[in-house]
Amino acid sequence: MKLLPKRRIPEWLYTIHSQVWILAIGRFLSEVGTGFTLFYAPIFFVNQVGLSATFVGLAIGFGSVAGIFGRILGGSLADSPRWGRRNTLLLATGTAVIGSSVLAMTYSFITLVIGNLIYGFGTGLYWPATEAVVADLTISSNRRLSFAITRLADNLGMGMGIILAGVVVGTTRNYRILFIADAISFLVFFLVIWIAINETLIFENRDEKNQYLSAWLAALQNRQLGIFVVVNILFTTYISQLHSTLPLYFKNYIYIQGKINVFSEIDISSLFAWHLIVAIFAQLPIARILNRFSHTQALSISALVWAIGFGLVWQTGALASREIAIVALSVFAIAIVSYTPYAVALVSDLAPKSQRGVYLSINSLCWACGYFIGPAIGGWVLDNRIANTYWICLAASVIITIMILQYLEKVLNRS
């Protein structure tokens, strides 16, 4: 009898540090909890708690502001010999547990604000530290693949959380369970870090005075990082359109013969579920394909994909086509997975080992800027009924993004 050949495990998987795999498992678990509350939190606070949409939006905004302070502090703590990456992650996940628990018990605007402030601050602490751990555990040749694996874990967890949340709400109608599940997921992540994640910070100059201020000043004076911050804000502004402007555009601005709305709420949910599925399956293959290029070359390819996606959205509105919308969300999935690992890896490579927390904090702050700029511009565009022109302008802006990346490539090569 002829035996079937054994499937070989790809060799590149062996190059990924075991702690990266453990961290990816923890991130998967925490993102399951995030997926539970992602879409249903505003619905719960408006429809069941009885708060106005304005108050809910204001409370979420307060959480975002707290996240900015959390990112700044998180970067400094992650580089501190007294705290380090591991303790900062423990503080971040512990803070998120408290924030989720407060939100689960929310019955008023005050408690909603308090819960969002605590949760947003914990999330801000989390990102610089978790990205610094991955950077510490990897070398330049496999750093982008390692970041791709952790991003894949994030997407898988969020997707599973969204699906399970729909089942829970559909069967129990109890939204508070979602926030309790979110708190439990962060508690499990806390235990994973406590038991299985080692400290990765190697701090050589422990007697340096004014360490935090000098680290931030050094990072802000880094010309290469400064150039990348500009282009990174452009990328995160693009990403913010998917979560703020695009759903509202599909729902309220695309009609057949000016009367029949093309997209229902179910259609929009299905589109974004498909977008997430494509991102999950494309993450590692895209990372393998782009690994042969430099950081800036890979990001330039991502920028071109963003331009194609915005062009397809324009076509969706012009032709009122569901089919083109499906293709557009698929293209955006490719654009995101070709951006996230390379942006973080580039910042990690620019950073001195002892200052990675601060550098990655600046990278995380770019997201805060992009998510402030993008929704504000997108909302103004929709209110003024110039959305079709807007998508063309976004596609054209990619030319500027690529020009900045090409300039950054020259600066990096010189140094």
C-alpha positions in Angstrom: 0.0 0.0 0.0 1.3 3.4 -1.0 1.7 5.8 1.9 0.6 9.4 1.3 3.6 11.9 1.6 3.8 13.8 4.8 3.1 17.5 4.6 6.1 19.5 5.5 5.7 22.4 7.9 7.1 25.6 6.1 10.6 26.2 7.3 10.0 29.9 7.9 7.6 29.1 10.8 10.5 27.7 12.8 12.2 31.1 12.6 9.4 32.7 14.7 10.3 33.0 18.4 8.1 30.8 20.7 7.3 33.8 22.8 5.8 35.5 19.7 3.4 32.5 19.3 2.4 32.7 22.9 1.8 36.5 22.6 -0.2 35.9 19.5 -2.4 33.4 21.4 -3.0 36.0 24.2 -3.8 38.7 21.6 -6.3 36.3 19.9 -8.1 35.8 23.2 -8.2 39.6 24.0 -9.5 40.4 20.5 -12.3 37.9 20.9 -13.5 40.1 23.8 -13.0 43.2 21.7 -15.1 41.7 18.9 -17.9 41.1 21.4 -18.3 44.8 22.1 -17.1 46.4 18.8 -20.4 46.8 17.0 -22.9 46.4 19.8 -21.6 48.9 22.4 -23.3 52.0 20.9 -26.5 50.0 20.3 -26.6 48.9 23.9 -25.9 52.3 25.5 -28.5 54.0 23.3 -31.3 51.5 23.0 -31.1 49.7 26.4 -29.3 52.1 28.8 -31.3 55.0 27.3 -28.5 57.5 26.7 -28.5 59.8 23.7 -26.3 59.1 20.7 -24.6 62.4 21.3 -23.7 61.4 24.9 -22.5 58.0 23.8 -20.3 59.5 21.1 -18.9 62.0 23.6 -18.0 59.3 26.0 -16.3 57.3 23.3 -14.4 60.4 22.4 -13.2 60.8 26.0 -11.9 57.3 25.8 -9.9 58.1 22.7 -8.3 61.1 24.4 -7.4 58.9 27.4 -5.9 56.5 24.9 -3.5 59.2 23.6 -2.2 59.8 27.2 -2.0 56.0 27.6 0.1 55.6 24.5 2.5 58.3 25.6 2.9 56.9 29.1 3.0 53.3 27.7 5.9 54.0 25.5 7.9 55.5 28.4 7.0 52.7 30.8 7.9 50.0 28.2 11.4 51.5 27.9 11.8 52.0 31.7 14.1 49.5 33.5 11.8 49.7 36.5 8.7 48.7 34.5 9.8 47.2 31.1 7.6 45.6 28.5 6.1 42.8 30.6 4.9 44.9 33.6 3.5 47.5 31.2 1.5 44.8 29.5 0.3 43.6 32.9 -0.8 47.1 33.8 -2.5 47.6 30.4 -4.5 44.4 30.5 -5.4 44.8 34.2 -6.6 48.4 33.5 -8.7 47.0 30.5 -10.3 44.4 32.8 -11.4 47.2 35.2 -12.7 49.4 32.3 -14.7 46.6 30.8 -16.2 45.7 34.2 -17.3 49.4 34.7 -18.9 49.4 31.3 -20.7 46.2 32.1 -22.3 47.9 35.1 -23.0 51.2 33.4 -26.5 52.8 34.0 -25.6 56.5 33.5 -23.6 58.9 31.4 -21.1 59.4 34.3 -20.2 55.7 34.6 -20.1 55.4 30.8 -17.5 58.2 30.7 -15.5 56.6 33.6 -15.6 53.2 31.9 -14.4 54.6 28.6 -11.6 56.6 30.2 -10.3 53.6 32.0 -10.7 51.3 29.0 -9.2 53.8 26.6 -6.2 54.5 28.9 -5.6 50.7 29.2 -5.7 50.3 25.4 -3.3 53.1 25.0 -0.8 51.5 27.4 -1.1 48.2 25.6 -0.1 48.9 22.0 3.5 50.3 22.4 4.4 47.5 24.8 3.0 44.6 22.8 4.6 45.8 19.6 7.9 46.3 21.5 7.9 42.7 22.7 7.5 41.4 19.2 10.3 43.7 17.9 12.6 42.6 20.8 12.1 38.9 20.0 12.8 39.1 16.3 15.6 40.0 13.9 15.1 42.2 10.8 14.8 39.2 8.4 11.7 37.8 10.1 10.3 40.8 11.9 7.6 41.5 9.3 6.4 37.9 9.4 6.2 38.0 13.2 4.1 41.2 13.1 2.0 39.6 10.4 1.3 36.6 12.7 0.3 38.7 15.6 -2.0 40.8 13.3 -3.5 37.6 12.0 -4.2 36.5 15.6 -5.9 39.9 16.2 -8.1 39.5 13.1 -9.0 35.9 13.9 -10.0 36.8 17.5 -12.0 39.9 16.4 -13.8 37.9 13.8 -14.7 35.1 16.2 -15.8 37.7 18.8 -18.2 39.4 16.3 -19.8 36.1 15.3 -20.2 34.9 19.0 -21.6 38.3 20.0 -24.3 38.0 17.3 -25.2 34.6 18.7 -25.3 35.8 22.3 -27.4 38.9 21.6 -29.7 36.9 19.3 -30.4 34.2 21.9 -30.3 36.1 25.3 -30.8 39.8 24.3 -28.4 40.5 27.2 -25.8 43.0 26.1 -24.1 43.2 29.5 -22.8 39.7 29.0 -20.7 41.0 26.1 -18.8 43.4 28.4 -18.3 40.7 31.0 -16.9 38.5 28.3 -14.5 41.3 27.2 -13.3 41.7 30.8 -12.8 37.9 31.1 -10.8 37.9 27.8 -8.4 40.5 29.1 -8.1 38.7 32.4 -7.1 35.6 30.6 -4.6 37.6 28.6 -3.2 39.0 31.9 -2.7 35.5 33.1 -1.0 34.5 29.8 1.5 37.4 30.2 2.0 36.7 33.9 2.8 33.0 33.4 4.4 32.7 29.9 5.8 36.0 28.7 9.3 37.0 29.8 10.8 40.5 30.1 12.4 41.4 26.8 13.9 44.8 27.6 17.7 45.0 27.8 18.5 48.4 29.2 22.2 49.1 29.2 22.3 52.6 30.8 20.2 52.3 34.0 21.7 55.4 35.6 20.7 57.9 32.9 18.9 60.9 34.3 15.9 62.3 32.5 15.6 59.1 30.6 12.0 59.5 29.5 12.4 63.1 28.3 15.7 62.4 26.5 14.2 59.3 24.8 11.2 61.4 23.5 13.4 64.2 22.3 15.7 61.8 20.5 12.8 60.2 18.8 11.2 63.5 17.7 14.6 64.6 16.3 15.0 61.5 14.2 14.5 62.7 10.6 13.7 59.3 9.2 11.0 58.8 11.8 9.6 62.3 11.2 9.2 61.6 7.5 7.5 58.3 8.2 5.1 59.9 10.7 3.7 62.1 7.9 3.1 59.1 5.6 1.8 57.0 8.4 -0.9 59.5 9.3 -2.0 59.4 5.7 -2.3 55.6 5.8 -4.2 55.6 9.1 -6.5 58.3 7.7 -7.2 55.9 4.8 -8.0 53.1 7.3 -10.3 55.3 9.3 -12.5 55.7 6.2 -13.4 52.0 6.4 -14.8 52.3 9.9 -16.4 55.8 9.8 -17.2 57.2 6.4 -17.7 54.1 4.2 -20.5 52.4 6.2 -22.6 55.6 6.3 -21.9 56.3 2.6 -23.2 52.8 1.6 -26.2 53.2 3.8 -27.4 56.7 3.1 -25.9 57.8 -0.2 -26.2 55.1 -2.8 -29.6 54.7 -4.4 -31.1 53.2 -7.6 -33.0 55.8 -9.6 -32.7 58.1 -6.6 -35.3 56.2 -4.5 -34.3 52.6 -3.6 -31.4 52.2 -1.2 -28.9 49.7 -2.5 -27.4 48.6 0.8 -29.3 47.5 3.9 -27.8 47.1 7.4 -27.5 43.4 6.7 -25.7 44.0 3.4 -23.2 46.3 5.1 -22.5 43.9 7.9 -22.0 41.1 5.4 -19.6 43.3 3.4 -17.4 44.0 6.4 -17.6 40.4 7.5 -16.3 39.4 4.1 -13.6 42.1 4.3 -12.4 40.5 7.6 -12.4 37.0 6.1 -10.3 38.1 3.2 -7.8 39.9 5.6 -7.5 36.7 7.7 -6.7 34.5 4.7 -4.5 37.0 3.0 -2.3 38.1 5.9 0.4 35.5 5.8 0.5 34.9 2.0 0.8 38.7 1.4 3.5 38.9 4.1 5.5 36.1 2.4 5.1 37.8 -1.0 6.1 41.3 0.1 9.0 40.0 2.4 11.3 40.3 -0.6 10.8 44.0 -0.8 12.1 46.8 1.5 9.8 48.4 4.0 9.2 51.5 1.9 8.7 49.4 -1.3 6.1 47.2 0.4 4.3 50.3 1.7 4.3 51.9 -1.8 2.6 48.7 -3.1 0.1 49.0 -0.3 -0.6 52.6 -1.2 -1.3 51.6 -4.8 -3.8 49.0 -3.6 -5.5 51.7 -1.5 -5.9 53.8 -4.6 -7.5 50.9 -6.4 -9.9 50.4 -3.5 -11.0 54.1 -3.4 -11.5 54.0 -7.2 -13.7 51.0 -6.8 -15.8 52.7 -4.1 -16.3 55.6 -6.5 -17.5 53.1 -9.1 -19.8 51.5 -6.5 -21.5 54.8 -6.1 -21.5 55.7 -9.8 -23.0 52.3 -10.8 -24.9 51.5 -7.6 -23.4 48.1 -7.7 -23.2 45.6 -4.8 -20.7 43.4 -6.8 -18.2 46.2 -7.1 -18.6 46.9 -3.4 -17.6 43.3 -2.6 -14.5 43.7 -4.8 -13.7 47.1 -3.1 -13.8 45.6 0.4 -11.6 42.7 -0.8 -9.1 45.1 -2.1 -9.1 47.1 1.1 -8.4 43.9 3.0 -5.3 43.4 0.9 -4.3 47.0 1.4 -4.5 46.8 5.2 -2.6 43.5 5.5 0.1 44.9 3.3 0.4 48.0 5.5 0.3 47.0 9.1 3.3 44.6 9.5 5.6 46.8 7.4 4.7 50.1 9.1 5.4 48.6 12.6 8.6 46.8 11.4 10.0 50.0 9.8 9.5 51.9 13.1 11.0 49.0 15.0 14.1 49.0 12.8 14.5 52.8 13.2 14.4 52.6 17.0 17.3 51.9 19.3 16.6 48.8 21.4 16.3 50.7 24.6 13.8 53.2 23.0 11.5 50.9 21.0 8.6 51.7 23.4 8.8 55.4 22.7 9.2 54.9 19.0 6.2 52.5 18.8 4.2 54.9 21.0 4.8 57.6 18.3 3.7 55.0 15.7 0.5 54.3 17.7 -0.2 58.1 18.1 -0.3 58.3 14.3 -3.4 56.0 14.5 -5.0 58.4 16.9 -4.3 61.3 14.5 -5.6 59.4 11.5 -8.7 58.5 13.3 -9.3 62.1 14.3 -8.7 63.5 10.9 -10.4 60.9 8.8 -13.9 60.8 10.4 -14.0 64.6 10.6 -13.2 65.1 6.9 -15.4 62.2 5.9 -18.4 63.5 7.9 -18.0 67.0 6.4 -17.8 65.5 2.9 -21.0 63.4 3.4 -22.9 66.4 4.8 -22.0 68.5 1.8 -22.9 65.7 -0.7 -19.5 65.6 -2.4 -18.7 62.0 -1.6 -18.0 60.9 -5.2 -15.4 63.5 -5.6 -14.0 62.6 -2.2 -13.2 59.0 -3.2 -11.4 60.2 -6.3 -9.4 62.7 -4.3 -8.4 60.0 -1.8 -7.2 57.8 -4.7 -5.2 60.7 -6.1 -3.7 61.5 -2.7 -1.8 58.2 -3.0 0.6 59.9 -5.4 1.7 62.1 -2.5 2.0 59.1 -0.2 4.2 57.3 -2.7 6.4 60.4 -3.3 7.0 60.7 0.4 7.9 57.0 0.6 10.3 57.3 -2.2 12.0 60.2 -0.5 12.2 58.2 2.7 13.8 55.3 0.8 16.5 57.7 -0.4 17.1 59.0 3.2 17.3 55.5 4.6 19.7 54.4 1.9 22.0 57.3 2.6 22.1 56.5 6.3 
